[in-house]
Amino acid sequence: MILSRDILIGVALALLIAALVGGLNYWKKYKERELDRIAALVYRFEKGELKREQVEDKVRGTPYYPYFLALIGADPSLIAKELGEEDLKKLYIERKAYVDYSSGKLEEALKDLSHIKKGDFNYISASLLRAFVYEKVGNRKKALSIYEELSKKYGDTYFGKIALTRIYTLK
């Protein structure tokens, strides 16, 4: 039996579609394995098993790069740029300020926190941190002022309750 031209074209198209679907599935699985490998590298770096140089070039351009940048303490604007979300810059600024506060770099923490303004999504938590910093540098009056503002405006929230507790402690 001789196959007609239409049947041969149909079979060829079916084979082409099957090859494309198979190729796309293979590519998807390959990319998933690559991301798993990168995630493992970042995890080992975070645990201290790998050095920065062993990880940085391999993680650049992947979804794990912003997290890696945060781990190494990169500039928050670079992290925000990598994420493509400018508002997230404020989150990384606050994170850096907390690290500075924790390590005793109090003036640097205050400088970082000055970039977070009313209207930013993390203004309340950054204000509370600002008050902690003022308390630690000995500016009790400024700390109390911030705690009172937070307590009045956000009294029924977690941050308002912490502020109220600090007011009672400092008075």
C-alpha positions in Angstrom: 0.0 0.0 0.0 1.4 3.3 -1.0 0.9 6.1 1.5 -0.6 9.3 0.2 1.2 12.6 0.5 -1.4 13.9 3.0 -0.8 10.9 5.3 2.9 11.4 5.1 2.6 15.1 5.9 0.2 14.3 8.9 2.7 11.7 10.3 5.6 14.2 9.9 3.6 16.9 11.7 2.7 14.5 14.5 6.4 13.5 14.9 7.4 17.2 14.8 4.9 18.1 17.5 5.9 15.1 19.6 9.6 16.1 19.3 8.8 19.7 20.3 6.8 18.6 23.3 9.5 16.2 24.4 12.2 18.8 23.9 10.3 21.4 25.9 9.8 18.9 28.7 13.5 18.0 28.7 14.4 21.7 28.7 12.1 22.3 31.7 13.5 19.4 33.7 17.1 20.5 32.8 16.4 24.1 34.1 14.8 22.7 37.3 17.9 20.6 38.0 20.1 23.6 37.3 18.1 25.7 39.8 18.3 22.9 42.4 22.1 22.8 41.9 22.4 26.6 42.3 20.1 26.5 45.4 22.5 23.9 46.9 25.5 26.1 46.2 23.8 29.1 48.0 22.9 26.8 50.9 26.4 25.6 51.3 27.7 29.2 51.1 25.3 30.2 53.8 26.5 27.3 56.0 30.1 28.4 55.5 31.1 25.4 53.4 31.9 27.4 50.3 33.6 30.8 49.7 32.0 33.7 48.0 34.3 33.3 44.9 33.1 29.7 44.5 29.4 30.8 44.3 29.0 34.3 43.0 29.6 33.8 39.3 27.5 30.7 39.2 24.5 32.3 41.0 24.5 35.6 39.0 21.5 35.8 36.7 19.5 33.2 38.6 16.5 33.8 40.9 18.8 33.1 43.8 21.1 36.1 43.1 19.2 38.7 45.1 19.2 36.4 48.1 22.9 35.8 47.7 23.5 39.6 47.5 21.5 40.0 50.8 23.7 37.3 52.4 26.9 39.1 51.5 25.5 42.5 52.6 25.3 44.1 49.2 23.9 47.5 48.7 20.1 47.4 49.1 19.6 49.3 45.8 21.5 46.6 43.9 19.3 43.9 45.5 16.2 45.9 44.6 17.4 46.3 41.0 18.0 42.6 40.7 14.5 42.0 42.1 13.0 44.5 39.8 11.0 46.0 42.6 12.0 49.4 43.8 9.8 49.3 46.9 11.7 46.3 48.2 14.8 48.5 48.4 13.2 49.8 51.7 13.1 46.3 53.1 16.8 45.7 52.5 17.6 49.2 53.8 15.8 48.2 57.1 17.6 44.8 57.1 21.0 46.5 56.7 20.1 49.0 59.5 19.2 46.1 61.8 22.6 44.4 61.1 24.3 47.7 61.8 22.3 48.1 65.0 23.1 44.6 66.1 26.9 45.1 65.5 27.0 48.4 67.3 27.2 50.6 64.2 24.5 52.9 65.5 25.2 56.0 63.5 25.2 54.0 60.3 21.9 52.4 61.3 20.3 55.8 61.9 21.7 57.0 58.5 20.1 53.9 56.8 16.8 54.4 58.6 16.6 58.0 57.5 15.8 56.7 54.0 12.5 55.1 55.1 9.7 57.7 55.2 6.0 57.8 56.1 4.1 56.1 53.4 6.7 53.3 52.9 5.3 49.9 53.7 7.8 49.2 56.4 7.7 52.7 58.1 6.3 51.3 61.4 8.9 48.6 61.9 11.7 50.9 60.8 10.4 53.6 63.3 10.5 51.0 66.1 14.1 50.1 65.1 15.0 53.8 65.0 13.7 54.2 68.5 15.8 51.2 69.7 18.8 52.8 68.2 18.1 56.2 69.8 17.7 54.3 73.1 21.0 52.6 72.7 22.9 55.8 71.9 21.4 57.4 75.0 18.9 59.7 73.4 16.0 58.6 75.6 13.9 61.7 74.8 14.0 61.0 71.0 13.3 57.3 71.6 10.3 58.1 73.9 8.9 60.5 71.2 9.0 57.7 68.6 7.5 55.1 71.0 4.7 57.5 71.9 3.9 58.2 68.2 3.8 54.5 67.5 1.7 53.7 70.5 -0.9 56.4 69.6 -1.2 55.6 65.9 -0.7 51.9 66.0 -1.8 50.9 69.6 -3.6 47.8 68.7 -0.9 46.3 66.6 2.2 44.3 67.5 4.4 47.4 67.0 2.1 49.6 69.0 2.2 47.1 71.9 6.0 47.0 71.9 6.2 50.8 71.8 3.8 51.0 74.8 5.9 48.5 76.7 9.1 50.5 76.0 7.3 53.7 77.2 6.5 52.0 80.5 10.0 50.7 80.8 11.7 54.1 80.1 9.4 56.3 82.3 
